[in-house]
Amino acid sequence: NANAGIQILAGEGSNQYGSVVFGSTNDIFGASVRYEFNDKTLNVGTQHASGILRLASANNTTAVTIDASQKVGIGTSVPSQPLTVAGNISGSGTVLAHAEITSKAGIQINSGTTLLGGLYNSSGKVHLRGEGDRDVSIGSSNNADRVIIDTSTGDVEFTAANAKISGSSTSTGSFGRVETTIIEGLNAGS
């Protein structure tokens, strides 16, 4: 038939495997592709402390890199974190962030190396924060902010056409000025 290939058959016991080994005259075992039937494991790797594994596509363009410290880069050959992705990420599942019990787990938003803010969990509460004097805003799809929290002053601004505050309210401080037509749940003149 028109098919061609190479078969490497090995035993099926523990620590018996078939492999292809790559090396040089000075280094007879630099890297290998190895399959172990007993563990049902295919291993692809290097044998050097500074070894890097790359997967390429599209005319040998690097697509995935695993560096010597086991950092994985997708779309980059120099990952800076355990997983570094250059470009947009699309998903249909849940993003899970885990940390030690004493740390905050969350999502950090950066511009280059500058921290802009984030979403994190601390003591069972979810926090959305801006960094420094940046505002935290909750808006609509056209970027028209509806709620703005100024972290430098503590001011909260509602900019929606019809702002609603429902339920009861208690104040231990003073309100500067409330500008709205109707606040539900409060008596007129409050």
Solvent accessible surface area in square Angstrom, and as a share of the most:
residue,aa,sasa,rsa
1,N,172,0.88
2,A,109,0.84
3,N,126,0.65
4,A,108,0.83
5,G,72,0.69
6,I,160,0.81
7,Q,153,0.68
8,I,87,0.44
9,L,154,0.77
10,A,50,0.39
11,G,38,0.36
12,E,111,0.50
13,G,30,0.29
14,S,88,0.57
15,N,110,0.57
16,Q,88,0.39
17,Y,91,0.34
18,G,12,0.12
19,S,36,0.23
20,V,66,0.38
21,V,66,0.38
22,F,112,0.47
23,G,52,0.50
24,S,67,0.43
25,T,135,0.79
26,N,149,0.76
27,D,44,0.23
28,I,150,0.76
29,F,88,0.37
30,G,13,0.12
31,A,26,0.20
32,S,10,0.07
33,V,55,0.31
34,R,70,0.25
35,Y,95,0.36
36,E,13,0.06
37,F,81,0.34
38,N,72,0.37
39,D,85,0.44
40,K,130,0.55
41,T,50,0.29
42,L,113,0.56
43,N,62,0.32
44,V,72,0.41
45,G,25,0.24
46,T,50,0.29
47,Q,98,0.43
48,H,93,0.42
49,A,106,0.82
50,S,88,0.57
51,G,18,0.17
52,I,81,0.41
53,L,47,0.24
54,R,124,0.45
55,L,102,0.51
56,A,53,0.41
57,S,64,0.42
58,A,82,0.64
59,N,153,0.79
60,N,131,0.67
61,T,83,0.48
62,T,45,0.26
63,A,35,0.27
64,V,40,0.23
65,T,0,0.00
66,I,63,0.32
67,D,30,0.15
68,A,42,0.33
69,S,68,0.44
70,Q,132,0.59
71,K,65,0.28
72,V,41,0.24
73,G,0,0.00
74,I,78,0.40
75,G,48,0.46
76,T,26,0.15
77,S,48,0.31
78,V,120,0.69
79,P,12,0.07
80,S,72,0.46
81,Q,106,0.47
82,P,101,0.64
83,L,103,0.51
84,T,31,0.18
85,V,46,0.27
86,A,58,0.45
87,G,61,0.59
88,N,158,0.81
89,I,136,0.69
90,S,112,0.72
91,G,73,0.70
92,S,123,0.79
93,G,72,0.69
94,T,113,0.66
95,V,124,0.71
96,L,128,0.64
97,A,46,0.36
98,H,158,0.70
99,A,52,0.41
100,E,135,0.61
101,I,174,0.88
102,T,128,0.75
103,S,63,0.40
104,K,117,0.50
105,A,23,0.18
106,G,39,0.37
107,I,87,0.44
108,Q,119,0.53
109,I,93,0.47
110,N,68,0.35
111,S,66,0.43
112,G,71,0.69
113,T,140,0.81
114,T,67,0.39
115,L,60,0.30
116,L,59,0.29
117,G,6,0.06
118,G,7,0.07
119,L,73,0.36
120,Y,41,0.16
121,N,72,0.37
122,S,28,0.18
123,S,110,0.71
124,G,69,0.67
125,K,134,0.57
126,V,111,0.64
127,H,64,0.28
128,L,91,0.45
129,R,91,0.33
130,G,12,0.12
131,E,45,0.20
132,G,60,0.57
133,D,105,0.54
134,R,98,0.36
135,D,75,0.39
136,V,12,0.07
137,S,52,0.34
138,I,94,0.48
139,G,43,0.41
140,S,44,0.29
141,S,123,0.80
142,N,110,0.56
143,N,131,0.67
144,A,36,0.28
145,D,54,0.28
146,R,98,0.36
147,V,34,0.19
148,I,34,0.17
149,I,63,0.32
150,D,37,0.19
151,T,57,0.33
152,S,74,0.48
153,T,89,0.52
154,G,53,0.51
155,D,88,0.46
156,V,84,0.48
157,E,90,0.40
158,F,99,0.41
159,T,58,0.34
160,A,38,0.29
161,A,104,0.80
162,N,121,0.62
163,A,23,0.18
164,K,136,0.58
165,I,73,0.37
166,S,83,0.54
167,G,51,0.49
168,S,114,0.74
169,S,65,0.42
170,T,126,0.73
171,S,56,0.36
172,T,144,0.84
173,G,61,0.59
174,S,110,0.71
175,F,144,0.60
176,G,84,0.80
177,R,197,0.72
178,V,84,0.48
179,E,124,0.56
180,T,58,0.34
181,T,127,0.74
182,I,119,0.60
183,I,36,0.18
184,E,75,0.34
185,G,58,0.55
186,L,67,0.33
187,N,126,0.65
188,A,110,0.85
189,G,89,0.85
190,S,105,0.67
